[in-house]
């Protein structure tokens, strides 16, 4: 046992927010509180949590989690839950490091020895997908994800969807599985058409076919297609998830470990989903600490199915040299072979953070700004 001595956070490129917790015996752990485009808001929330939780017993992870969530009165939401996630992940890392064990052992032990993964192709306005998919195959991936469309109007010409179907067909012809991320860009009139058009090509899943707030629309869409429906990155707790499980409108749940309160809450979400025969495929186009936390959860979660990896995702390459192989000592932990990454075997999260690089980059890193689309008439479109 040891009391929390310090909680630090580090804004680093390309768009990540890391958290380090040290106890009074100099045991430490790393977490990730990334909320893309809203780092300053999460940092403000972390400032308040630092004042509250320095001096808490570092081993009492659940007590701290419940205090942060329930004593906030205005609870949940992306900012609070992302800040809490960074602290929660760091505390789990600290505890398992102190006990000299891989983190998944504390969560019940392994149910698999390697993790199925996919990565991104195509960018925000998808293009050149054949060459990109071939490159991913050469890297070891056997599944990819891409944005299904560019920006689309509320009701657009059906021809706006034709290239989406063609891109899916091209990637599938290479022998790869492909998930199509609608990204909440489409409204119901267009989403219904695109789901129907894609069905003969059998994508791995369609993600966020509508925004998560359109619960009734997603339920309607689920009755119109046999393609698995996935969502979850904009659901921040088991209470947000509950309605989608109860009405059986989704097939794959994609909670983001850095948005939904960390390891403690994603484990509870996964257990809920298992009871409804729903698979878990965590969202994670984020940094190496969040990905390592996802991998630890995947190792011990029966209904886990596939893990998103942000390796050379467009958000990273747009800002130059920074990728998930940065900020860690052993970059080989992300090697992909025949569609899988070996389970992380080191203590804690299973990787060692290059703290010198973290502190150096954090000294000058600017916050990543949210993106957006505007239609030809000047109206705001979903991004």
N, C-alpha and C positions, 0 to 999 in steps of 0.2 A: 504494500500500500504506500501511496505517496500523494501529497497534495499538488495540485496544479500550480506551478511557479510562474510560467509565462505562456501566453498565447500570442503568436505572431502571425501575420498574413503577408503575402507577397504577390503583387500583381506582376505577371510575367507575360512575355510574348509567346504565341500570337494573341491569345485572348483568355488566359487562364488566371485563376486565383488559388494559390496554395496556402495551406495553414500548417503551422508547426506548433505543437504543444510539448512543453518540457515540464517534468515534475521536479519536486524538491530534491530528488536523488539523481537528477540529470538524465533520467530515462526520457526518451522523446518519441514522438510519432508524427507522421505527416498525413494531412488530409487535403481534399480539394473542394472548394466552395464556388467553383466556376458557375456563373449565370451569364451566358453570352450576351454582351451588350449592356449589362447592368452591374458592372463591377463596383462602381462607386456606391450604389445602394447597398450591396452586400457588405462592402467594407464598413459602412456606417452601422449596419446591424452587428457586425463582428465587434466593433468598438464597444457597443453596449453589452454584448455577451462577455467580452473580456473583463469589463468592470464587475459583472455578476459572478463569473465562474472561476476566476483566479482564487485559489484557496480551497476549491472543491477537491474531494478525493478523486483522483484520476481513474481509479478502477470502477467507480460507481457510474458507469456509462448510462445505464437506464434511468437512474435518478436524475442525472443532468439532462438527459433527453426529455423526460417528462416535465421537468421544471421549466426548461426553455419553451416547450410547446404549450403546456397548460397554464403556466403562470404569466404567459404573455397576453392573455385575455383575447386580443385580436390575433388569432392563431392561423397557421397555415400560409399558403401563398408562396410564390417563387422566391421572394427575397429572404424571408425568415427561414424557410426550409433549406435554402442553399447555404446560408450561413451555418445553420445547425448541422447540415451534412458535413461541411468542412471540419467542424469540431468533432462530430461523431466518428468519422473515418479516422481522424488523427488519434483519438482515444483508443479505438480498436487496434490500431497499429502499435501504439505505445504499449498497451497491455500484452499483446502477443509477442512483441519484442522483449519485454521484460521477462516473459515466461520462456523465451527462446523457442517459440513454436510458430509455424505458419498460421496465419489468421484463420483459415478455414477449419483447422483442427478445433478451435474454440467454438465454432459454429456447428459442430457435429461430425466433422471429418468428411473425407472425399467420397463422392458418388461417381466420379469420373476422373480420368487422369490427364485429359487434354480437352481443349475448349474449341468448339467450332466457331469460326469467325467470318465476317464479311467486311469489305471496305467500300469506299465511295468511288464513283466515276462521274464525269460529266459536268460538274460545277452547277452554279445557280441557274444558268441558262444552258441546259444539257446539250452537249455537242461532242463530236469526235469519240463517240462511245465505243466503237469497234476497236480502235487502237488502244483506248484506255483499258478496255476489258481484257485485251490480249496482254497488256502490261501487268495487270493484276494477276492474271493466270500465271504468268512467268514468276511473279513474286510468291506464288504458292496459294493464292486465294482460289476458291471454287464457287464463290458467291459474291455478288456485288449489289450495291444499291445506287440508285440515281434518282434525281428529281424527275417526276413524271412529265412535267410541263414547265414552260416559262410562265410568266404572268398571264392570267386568263380573266376575261371579263365575267361579270355575274352571269350573263347569258351571252355566249360567244358563238361564232360560226362553228359548226361541227368540224370543219376542216382544221381548226386549231388543235384538234386532238390526233390528227393523222400521224404526225411525226412521233408522238408518244408511243403509239402502237408499233411503228416501224423500229424505233430504238429497242423496244423490248424484244422484238423478233430477232434483231441482229445479235443481241447479246446471248439470247437463248440458243441461237444457231452455233455459237462457239462452244456449247456444252457447259455453260455456266448457269447457275440459278441467279435470278435477279429480283430484288424487291423494288417496287415503284413507290417513291415517296411523293404523295400528293401535296404534302407540306401545308395542308390547310389552305392551299392557294385556290382551290376550286370551290365553287358554290354548288348547291344541290343539282341544279339543272345540268351542269357539265359533268359533275362527279358521277352521276348515274350513267351517262353516256360512255364515259371513259372506262368505268368498271366493266360495262357490257362489252365494249370493244376489245378489252384486254383479255377477257376470259378465255378465248381459244388458245392464247399463248401461255397460259398457266404461269404467271409470275409467282414468286415465292410468297409474297404478300403485297397488299396495298396499304400504305401507311398514312395515317391522318387523312383519309379520303374527304373528311370534313373537319373543321375545327372541333375540338373536344367539347366546346360549349353547346354545339348543336347535337345534343344527345339523342333527341328524337329522330333527327335526320340520319344519324349513324345507324340507329336501330332499323329504320326503313331501308337503308342501303344494304344492311346485312341480309335482308330477306330477298334482295334482288341479284345477289352474286354468290358463287361458290368460292371465289378467291378469298383466302384468309384475310381478315381485317385486323390491322395492327394500329395501336396508338398508345400514348402514355407519357411522352416527354413533358407535356403540359398538364399533367396530373401530379399533385405534390404530396399526397398522403393516401393512406388506405381509405379514408373517407371520400376522397375524390374518385377513387377507383371503384368504390362499392357499387354504384349505380350501373356501371357498364358490365360488371359481373352478374348482377342480379337479373338484368334483362337479356343476358346472353347475346349482346350485340357485337362482341369482339372475340377474336380467336387467339390473338397474340398481344400480350401486354408489354409495353416498353417503358418502364419507369427509368428515370435518369437518377443514378445514385447521388449525383451532386445537386440535384434539384428537389429530391423527395425526402430529405432528412437523413441521408446516409445509409450505412450498412444496417443499422437497427431497424429502420422503417422499410427498406427494400426487402428485407427478409420476411417481415410481416405481410407485405403486399404479395410476395411470391407464394406464401402459404395460403393466403386467401384465394389467389388465382388457381392454385392446384385443386382446391375444393370445387371449383367450377370447370375443371378440365381445360384451363387456359394456360398456354405456354408463356414463358418469360424470355424476352429477348432484349436486354437492357440497352437503352439509348446511351451512346457515349461517343460523340464526335469531339471529345474533350482531351484533357491532358493525360500524362502517364500515370498520375496518382489515382485519378478517377477510374482509369481503365484497370489498373491493378486491383482496386477495390472490387470492381465488377467481376474480375477473374476469380477472386477469392470467393465471392458469393456463388458464382457459377459452379465452382468445384463441389459445393455442398448442397445444391438446390436441385431436387429431382425433376422439376418441370422447366428447368432451363433448356433452351433450344439452340440459340445462336447469339453471338456477341458482336456488336458494332465496334469497329476499330477506326480511329481517325488518322491512320497512317497516310501521310501526304494528301490528306483531304484538302480541297481547294481553299478553305479558310486558313489553313496553315501555309500553303505554298504562296498565297497572295502576299504574305508578309515576309517572305524570304526564307531564312534558314531554319526556322523553329518548327519542330515536329515532336511526336511522342517519343522519339529517340533522344531528344534533349532532356536535360535536367536529371538524367539517371546515369549511373555508373556503367552498368552492363546493358548495352543496347540489344544484345542477343535475345533477351527475354521476349522480344516481339517477333522473333523469327516465325514465319508461317510455312507449314509443310502440309501439302495436300488438304488445304482448307482448315487446318487446326493449328493452334498454339499450345505448346506443352503447358500443363498446369504449373503455376509459379510455386517453387519449392522452398524459397528462402524464408527466413523468419519475418513476422509481421506481414505487410502487404506483399512481400516477396521480391522487392527491389530496393536498391539503395539510391537515395536522392543525392544528386550532386549539389550540395548546399552552396558551394562557392559560385556555381553558375546561376543558381536561383537568386542569390543576393546581388550578384553583379547585374543581371538583367533587370531585376526589380527596381534598381536605382533610377532607371530612366524610362521604364515601360509606360506607354500611354494606354488608356482604356480603349477597348475595341468598341466601335459605334455600331448600333443596330443598322441593318440594311432595310431597303424597301423598294417597292415597285410603284410606278406611276403610269397610268394608261395614256394613250395618245390624246385623250380629251382632258388630261390634267387630273383625273380622279385617282384617288388612292386605291391601289390593289393589294391583295394579300401577298406577302412574301414567303 
